[in-house]
Amino acid sequence: MTVPTRAGPADPSWELLPVLVLRSAGFPWQLIESLAYRQTTTLLGELATHEQRAAEVASRLRPSARLTRGQQSKLRNLRPLPPSDVFDGAWLAEWNDVTGQVTRTRDQLEPAVAADAARVNAALAEIRTDPRINDAIVCSSPAVHRDLVRGATGGRIRRQLAAYAQRLAAKSETMSFFGPINYGRVDAESNAQTTLSWAGHQEIRVRQAHCAARVNDAVQAMIIDDDSLVTHLVPIRKTTTRPPRGHDPSAELIRAVDGTRTLAEIAAAGGDEVTRTVGLFRTAVAKGVLTHSWCPPATTVDPLRWTLGRIDDAGAEVTSRAVAVRSLLVKVLDLLDGYPWTPPERKLALQAEVEALLPTGGPTHRSRFYNDRVIIHEAAVGTAQLEVRGQLAHDLNAAVAPVLDLLAHEAELTRVCTNRAVARRLGPGRTPLLQALRVCADMSIEYGGRLSAKLARVVGELGADASELDVAGRLPTVPAPTAPVLCSIDVLIGTADLAAYDPDTTPLVLGDIHDAALLTPWALQFHPDSTRLLAERDTAVRRALGDQIAVNVISRRTTGLPPLEFPGVVLELGGTATAGRHRIGLDELWLDSDGDQVTLRSTTFPGRSLLFHNGELDTAVHTALALPRIRRAVLPALPHVPRLRWGNAVFSRRRWMLQSSEVQASLRGQRDLDLLLGAARLVDERGLPSRFFVKSPAERKPVYVDTASPDLLKGMARLAATDDHLAVTEALPAPTDAWLRDGELRFASELRCVYLRGGGR
């Protein structure tokens, strides 16, 4: 990769937080590579070369007479021809030489397929019996593990094993030991060499088990449903600040809630029956209007231990009433403590035990997140410590900043366009936020679209066949966003050795882009200085916000991961904020619209405009009223878009759009050789790389495909059945350019970097 544009001084308008989260795969690239038919694909490459040469020779054929059917057949099938006066002697010798090579190569294919199949079968047998892989599978898909234990065979289990191999080795997911959290620091002031300390991929410092959110919900239901315990809870008002209207049966109770008195004390003071007060309380909790003193904040990393701590601090009388709940929590937490290092077979039993102790009915919907499908999930921390210094540290800010400018400007335009659409829907006047949410529920986000249009123009000027495009100097300078921008980017460094980083040749690939500062309590739960780092994060966020009032929407915890909470005021919609936060009620928020622009306002902050914090909430109203929601660049709707970069900061990998029918036609073969031949033709016809990621609009995550693996190709064929088109993107960095190494083993990795920018800078 040639990079003519070297990054200049670090952009002072963007602040890169010094703490990095190192995300990596728990298994090496070699795990996927063991599924490849390398000998066969090498022969197929040779065969393609010979066939192309044969086609060129055939194009020069000038027979002196009409060819027989046999001769025509040999020409079509690229077979040697017998001597004949019809052919020029030199031409015939050349033809027979090249078609002889075609024939010999074809004859080697079947034995090569058999040899490759034997190797891959052995690799799959090793995969299905590997204790670490079984541990990873039971943690994320118990049903698949049960199939493995009972000795399931056949195409389905084989596809599942291949799918897990690509997930475990090609993706950096922070889940359990197969996606451990590690940490790093960036120091752009130091000219020393970047260093990595790592004891290897099998060394895991801590594995911590957590329950799915539905378990905490079951504990809370148990607490509220306990008649002897519920009266000792202190009700706490949330969502709204003003008491409901008089006709609401809960109005009197809600008015009496002061955050200090128990339900029994409130009932006694009002001269009401305790049973009636308890009934009203339970209804108000179900509606999300009230919570209570034993309900953990939605943002708490470990809500079960938080609840146990509250019980133990409640005093002897209340604790004695909570003996059943406490006993249950202790039992569940004991199971969780022993879970991580338990063998896979025992993990199935532990999952069932937790389900039996706290029946939850399973997920309320088929979650797309692994840590919500299973009742127990894990987080883990490895031993890696990365110190990023010198040119690489400098470029993580300076090289990335121009791309951030483009994306921030597009985010600002999207906010403005969506804001205008919401204003027109509401019309001039003042609208309560809750009413606006209902009125605009069916609206879509109005994207700015300028960046996509500009990219389409420069791609068109360069030509559709170009492999990459440096947009530096080709796009006009964009103005700074008027509102603050907070975002996180997963940066992949395309080098086999960080010490060899060179901005002229090493790509910094911007992977997933998030619209929030994802240096969170969950991400930092294993860091020894997590409290200090979170305080420093909050200081930096306040610095970026300036005088802008930002509103955190604390939603109900519906997955194993807690919702986000940043500096600013909090609006509790389903979830409960951390104690001591400045709360704002839903009834205090309203929209001021002139029909062309709408502003979020509050009676608490008269004359001030408010903006929501982000957390990837994909609605029109949120986008219209939030900080600019930085996103990945929307690419032009072209069959092929080259790699897009600014200097060495790659913000879009090469992408091809394929019709699913085209993929299915190429991969319809049942034999391994037919699949490999079909994939080779598809790669040749569309100019695809031999290894890539493919994504269906119907799926949340892309899958990795090596066209030398029939098992991965079958997965791609099945993916094509989910939608009418697929997006193929190059695998960049390549598996060989993996700097995270354990001996000869190579690991996918990325650095989660948090970038902040104040408005108008």
N, C-alpha and C positions, 0 to 999 in steps of 0.2 A: 504494500500500500504506500503510495507516494503522497506525502502531505506537504504542500508548498506553504501552507499558512501556519506559522508558529504562533502560539498564544503569547500575547504581550504580558504586561503587568497584571497582577490579579485585580479583578474588577471589584472596587470597594463597595459597589452597590449591592453585591450578593455576599452574604455571610455563610460560610460553610462551617457547621458545627464541628468541633475538633474530634468528637467521638464517632467512630464508625462501628456499624454492626457488620461483622463478617459472616455472610451466609454461604453455606456450601452444601454440596451433596455428601451423603454419608457413605456412598459407594463409588468406586472409581469408574472412569470412562471404559476401562477394559471390560467391565461387566457387560455393557451393551455390545462392545466389539466382539465378544465371544459368541454372539449370535449371527455373525456375518459369514457368508459363504465367500471367503476371499479368493480361494483358488478358482472357483467358478467364475466370479466376476472378473478376475484377471483374464481368464480365457475369453470371456464375452467381450472384453475390451479389445483383445487381439483379434477376435473374430470380426468385430465391427470394422477394425482397420483393414483387414483383408477384404471384407465385403465391399468397402468403399473403393479400394483399389480395383477390385474386380469390376465394379460398376463403371469405373473410369475406363478400364480396358474395353469393356463391352461397348462403350459409347464410340469407340474407334473402329468397330467392326465394319468392314466393307466386303461382304461375301460376293463371290463371282456368280453365284446361282442361288436359286430358292433353297432355303434350309428345310431339311426334313423335320418331321414332328419330334423325333428323338433329339436332333440337334437343338431345336427350339427349347425343348424341355431342359436340356443340360444348361443352356444359357440362362433360362429363368431361375433354375435352382443352383446356379453357380457350381456346376460340376465340370471336371475335365472333359475335353472333347477328343474323340478318336481322330487319327489323321484323315484329312480330306483335302482334295484340290480346291474345294470351295473357299478355304481360308488361306490367307497369307501366312507363310511359314513362320515368320518372326512374330506375327500377332498370335498365332496358335501356341507357340512356345511360351510367350508371355502369359497368355490366358491359362494354359495348363499349369504353369508355375504357381500363379496366384490362387487358382481354384484348388490346386493340390493342397496349398496351405489352408484354405477354407475347409476342405474335407478333413484334413488331419486335425484341425482345431475342433471341428464339430465332433469328431470321433472321441475326442478327449473329454467332452462335456459331461456325458453320463457318468463316467468314472469319477470325475471331479465333483459332481453333485453328490454322488454317494459318499465320497470321502468327507466333503464338507458337512453333509447331513449327519454323519457319524460324530464328527467333532461337535457340532451344535447340539445334537442330542445328549452328548456327554456333558456339555456345558449346562444345558437345561436340567439334567439330572442333578448336577452339583448345585444349581441354583435352588431347586426345590427342597434340597436337604440341608442347605446352609443354615446354621442356627441364627446368624444375624439377619439373614433375609427373611426367615420365618418369623423372627421377632418383629421385623418391620411390617410384615404383612398382617400379623395378628393385631398389631397396634392400630392399623388403619382399615383392615377389612377382615374381620373374624370369619365371615362366611367362606372366603377364599382359603383361609388357613384350615378350616374344618375339611374342605375338599382335599387339601393336600394331605392332611392326617389320615383320611380314609383311603388314600391312594388313588384319587381320581386321575383318569387319563383321558386322552382325546384332545381334539382341537381347541375346545373352550378353555381348559385349564392351561394349555400351552400358550394361547393368546394372552391369558391373564398374567402368566409368568413373564412373558415378553413385555407386556405393558408395565408391570412393576419394575422390570429391569430398566426401562427407559425413564421411568419416574424417579427411581432411586439414584440413578447415576447422572442424568442429564439436567436435573433441576435442583435449584437451591431453595428448598423449603425449610423453614424453621419449625420442624416438628420432630421431637424425640431425638434419639441418637442418630437417626438417618437424615436429619436436617438440623444439626446442632447449631446453637448460637455461639459465636465467638466475637471477640472485640478487637478494635484497633484504634489508633490515634493518628491524626494527620497534623504534621508540623511543617508548614511551608517556610518557616524561618530557618530551619536547619538545612545545611548542605550535606549532611551525612547521608549514608546509603540507607535505603529502605530495608528493614529487617523483618524477618518472620521467625518467631519461636513456636514450635509445634511438636508435640510428642507423637503425632500420628493419628490417623483417622479412627483407630480402635480405642484410643484413650479418651474416655468421657469422664469429666470431672464430677458432674452431678446430673442425675436424671430425676426429674420431679413429675409425679403423676397428678393430674387434675381431672375433675369430673366435667362432663358436659353441662351446659347451663341448665338443662331440665332437671338435674339432680338438685341444684340449689333451689329451683322453683318448688320441688317436692318438699324440701326441708322447710321452706317458708310456709307452704300450705299446712304442713304438720304443726308448726308453731301457732299459726293463726287459728287452726281448727281445734286446738287444745283448750277446752273451756276453763280449766284450772290455771292456765298459763296466760291466756290472751289478756286478761284483765290487768296484768302487771306490765304490759307493754306501754311504752310512751308513744302515742300517735304523733306523727309529724306531717305537716301539710306540704304538698308539692303540686306542681303543674300550674295551679292558680293561686293568686294571693288574696283575692277578694272572696268572701264567703258566698256560697250559692244563694239563689233566690229563696224566698221564704217557703215556697211550695215544695222545695226539695226536702224529703224526709231527713237527709243528712245535714241540712243547713245548720241546725243548732249544734250538732256535734262538731262540725268543722269550725264554726265560730269559736267554740270553746277550746279548740286545740291550741296549745301554746308551746309545745315542744318540751315541756318539763313535767306535766302531770300524767299519771297513768290513766288508763281507761276507767279503772275503778274509782279513782279520785274525781275524774270528770263527771261520771255518772252520779256520784254522791253529791257533788257540788250543785248539780242541776236537778237533783231530786228525781232522777230517772231510774228506771229498772236497769240493772247491769246487763241483763240478757238482751234488752232492746238496744242499749248502747253498743254492745258487742256486735249485734247483727248489723247495725248501721255502719260500724267500723269495717266489718268484713266487706260490705258492699262498696264502701268508699275505696278500700284497697284494691278491689277487683276493677274499679273504674279508673284507677291510677291517680286518684285525688289525694289519698293519704298513703303514707308508709309508716314505719314504726322503728323503734330504737334497736331492734334486733335484725333489721333488714340491712345487709351489707351494701355499701355503695356499688353501683354497677361497674365502676372502674377498678374495683379491688382485684388484685391478681388471684388471691386465694380466698374466695368467699366463705368456704366451709370453716377454715381455721379462724377467720374473722368472727364468724357467728359463735364458734366455740369459745373464743376469747371473751365475747360479750356475756355469754352465759356464766362463765367463771368469775366475771367481775361484778355480777348482779347482786351479790349478797346471799347469805345462806338460805333465807326463806324462798326467794325466787328460784335459786339454783335447785333447791329440793323439788320444786314443782316442775322444773325442766329436766328431771332426771332421765326421762324416756328419750327426749330429743338429744340430750347430751350423750347418753349411752350410744345412740345411733350414730352421732357424729364421730365419736371416738372410734367406733367400729369401722366406719367408712374410711376415716383417715388412716387407721392402722392398715387397712387393705391397700390404700393408696401408697403408703410408705413402703410396703413390701412389693408393690407391683412392678416397678421398673426393672429390677434385676431378676425377676421371676422367669423361669423358662416359658416359652410360648404356650405350651399345653396348659400350664397352670394359669396363664393370663386369661384364657377363655373362661375358666372357672371363676376367677376373680371378677370378671365382667358380669357374669351371671349372678354372683353373690351381691354385688352392688345393686343390680336390677331388682333382685329379690328383696333387699332391705328397703329400697325406695322405689317402688314401682312407678315408672314415669310414662309408660305407654310408648316409649320410643320417640324419635324425633317427630314433631308435628308435621313436618314436610321433609321431602328428600333433600337434605342439605347438600349444597355443592362443596362444602368445606369438610375435609377429612376429620378435623377435630370436633365436629358436631355429630358425625354419623355414629361414632363409637362412644359408649357411655364413659369410658376412661381414655384420656389422651395424655400425652407427655410433652414436656419441654426439657431440653438438655443443653448443657454447655460443654464445649470441648476444651482443649488446652492451647489453642492457637492465640497468639498475641502478635498483632501486626503493628509496626511503627512505620508509617508512610512519611517519607521525608524527601527533600530535594526537589528535582524537576517534577516528579510524579505528584508530590503534594501540591506544588504550585499549579499544575495543570488540572487537578481535580476541581480547582476553582476557576482559574483563568481560561482554560480551554473549554470548560463546560458553560461558562457565563454567557457567551453569545447565543448559544442554543436556548438557554433559559430565558434570555430576552425575547427570542422569537415565540417561545411557548407561552410566556407570561403575557405578551401582547395579544396573542390569539385568545388566551383565557379571558383577558379583559374585554375583548370584542364580544366573546360569547356571553359574558355577563351582561354587557350593555344591550345586546340584541335580545336576549331572553328577558331582561328587565323591561325593555320596551314592549315586548309581546304581553307580559303580565300586566303592565300598566294599561294597555289597550283593552285587555280582557276585563279588568276591574273598572275602567273608566275613572273620571275625576272624582275625588272624594277620599274619605277615610274609611278603611275596611279593617275590621279586626283580623288578626293573623289567622285564627282558626277558620273564619269564614273564607278568607282568601285561599287557604289550603283546599277547602272543599270546591270552591268555584274554579280553581285552576288545576284540579287533580288530573284532568285528562290532557293537559298541555305537554308538549314535547320541548326539549331544549332547543333553542335557536342558536346554532353554531355560527361563529364569526365567518369562517370560510376563507379569509384572505390568505392565510398561509398556504392552504391547499391550492388555491388558485395560482399563487406565485410559484409554488413548487411545480405545478403542472406546466407553467410557462417555461421555467428553466430546464425542466426535463425534456420538454418538446424541442427546445433550442439545441440541446445536446444530442438528442436522438434516442430512440427507444431501445437501441441495442447496447447502450453504454452500461458498464458494470457498476460505476460509482460516479458521484457528482459532489464536488466541493462547492457548497453554496456561498462560501465566504466571498464577498465582493459582488455576488450576483443578485443578492436581495437587498432592498432598501433598508436603511436604518429605521428601527421601530422606536416609537416613544416609550418612555418608562410607564409602567402601569400606575394609575392614580391611587390604587388601593394596595395594601401590603400583600405579599405573596409568600406562602409557606408551603414547602413541598419536600418530597423525598424521592431520590432517584437511585435505583440499583445499578451501579456502574460495574461493568465487566472489563477487565484489562486484558487485552489480547497479546500476551507474551508468555513464553515458557519460563521466563526468569525475570522477576521484578527488578533485579539489579541491572538488567539489560534494557530497561524502559528507555525508549527514544521517541520523542514527540514527532519525529519525522517518519517513523515507520510503525509505531505501536498505536493501534486504535483504542480509544476509550469508548466503549459501547454503552450507550444509555439504554438500559433494559426497561423494566417496569417503572412507570412514573406515577407517583401518588400525590394527591392534593392536600396532604397534611404532613406535619413534622413527626414522622414515625420513629422518634426516639422516645419510647414509651416505657411505663413501668413494667409492662410485660417483656419488652425487648431487653430491658436492663435488670431483670429480676435476679440474674446471677452475677452481676457486676459488683465488686466489693465497695465501690463508691457510688452506687446507684442514687442515693439520696442527694449527694452533692451534684451529680451530673444532671439530674432532673431539675434541681434548682437553677443550675446554669442554663439549661434549656429554656426554662420559663423566663429567665432574665433576658435571654436573647430574643425570645418571642415577644416579650413586652417592648423591647427595643425596636423590633421591626414594626410592631403595631403602632407605636407612637401614641397619638391621642385617639386613635380609632378604637371605638368600643366594639369588642367581638363577643359573640354569644355562642357558648357551647350548648349543643343539643345533646342531652344525655338520654339516650334511648335505652330501652330494656335490653338486658343481656340475653341475646338469643343464640349465641354460639359460645364455644369454649373460650373465646378471646374477649377481653373487656372492651367496651367502647372507649373512645378517646376523650380526654379532658385536658384543656389547655388554659392558659391565663385568660381572664375575662369573666363575664357573668355566665351563669348556667341556667338553662331552661330544661327542667326535668320532664321529659315526655316518655313515660314508661319506666325509665331508670332513675336511680337515686344518685345524687352527686356526693362527692367527698364532703365531710363535715367542715364547716367554716367557710364554704364558698358563698359568694354573693349570688343569691338566687333571684331569678326574675320570673314572674308568672306569665303563663300563656295569655291571661286576660290583661296583662300590661302591655302587650305588643300589638301594634297595629301598622297598617300600610298606608302611607300618604302618597296618593297618586294624582298626577295632573293629566292623566290620559296618555302621556308619552314617556314618563319616567316615574318609577315607584321607589319609595324610600321606607326602610324599616325604622320605626320609631317606638319609643317607650315613654310612658308617663314617669318612669323613674329617672330618665335622662332627658328632660325637656329641651327641645331645640337641637338635639344631637341625632345624627344618623347612626344606625347600628348595622353591623354585618355579621352573618353567621360564620363561625369556624366551619371548616370542611371535615369530611371523613368519608368521602366518596359516596355521598348521598345523591343519587342520580335523579333529581326531580327538577322541574322547571322553576318552581318557587324558590327552592333552596339555591339553585344556581343564580337566579336573579338577585338574591339578597345576601349572597355570601362573598367572602374574599374570593378573588379570581381562582377558579378551579383549574389548575394547570394539568394538562393531559398530554398524552402522546400525540404527535402531529397527525392530523387526518390526511392520509395520502390521496393523491389524485386517483380517480377511478380508471386506472390503466391496466392492461394485461400484465405489464411488467414495469416496476419502478426500481431504478438503480439504488444502490446504497447511497444514502444521503448523509453528508457530514459537513461540519464546519471545522476546518483544520483536521485534527485527529479525533474530534468528538463526533462519533457516529450516532445520529439520533434516529436513524431508520435503517434497518438492514434491507438488503435486496428482497424484493417481494414479487411473487408471481400469483396471479389469480387463475385458478383452474376450475373448469366446469366439472362437477362431480361425475357426470356421465363420461367424461373423458378419462377420468381416473379409474372408474369402474370398468370401462372397456379395456384399459391397459392392464388391469390387475384381475381380470376375470378367470385366469387360469387356475387350475386346481393343483397342478404339479409345481414343485419348487422351481424347476427350470423355466416353466412358462411364466411364473411370476417375475423371475429375474429378467427374462427376456422382455416382458412387457414393461417393466420399470426402466430397463435400459433404453427402450425406444422412447418412453415418455421423457426421460432425462435428455435424450438427444434432440427430440423434436422441440421441446420447450426451453432448452438451454438451462436446465436445472442443475444444481450441484448434486453430488451423489449422497450427501447427508444434509438434512434440513429439518426444520420444525414445520408442522402442518396443523392448521387450526380450522375448525368448523364454527360457524356462527352459533351453532346449537350447544357448543361446549365452552366451559369457562377457561380451560387451559389448553395450550397446544401440546402436541405429542411429538416426540423425536422419532425420525425415520432415517434409517440407513438402508439405502436401496440395495445393499448386498445382503439384507436379511429378509427371507421370505416371511418370517413370523411378524416382523415389524410392518412389512408390506400388507399383510392380511389385516393388521390393525388399521392401516390407512384406508384400505378398501371398505372396511366397516364404517370408518369415520365419514367416508364419502356418502354413505346412505343416510346421514343425518341432516343434510342440507343440499341445496342445489349447486353450491360452489365451496371451494376450499382455498384458504390462503396459505401459500408456501413461503417461508422466509429462510434465508441462509442461516446456517449455524455459525455464528460469529460471536465470540472467538471460536476457532476450530478446536475440536477436542485435543489436538496436538499442542495447542497454544494455551495450555492450562498451567498457571504458575504455582497453584497449590498442589504440592507433590509429597507423597509418602514413599520414598525410595523411587521405584520406577512407576508407581501408581499415580495417575493423573486425576484431579478432581475438579468438577465444575465449581465455580465460586463467583461471588459478587460482593461489592461493598455498598451497603445502604448508607447513602450520604444525605444529610438534611441541609437544605438550602433555604435561607430566609432573605427577604428583601422588603425594605420599607416602601411605602407608597410615594410616588412622585419623585423618586431619586433617579 
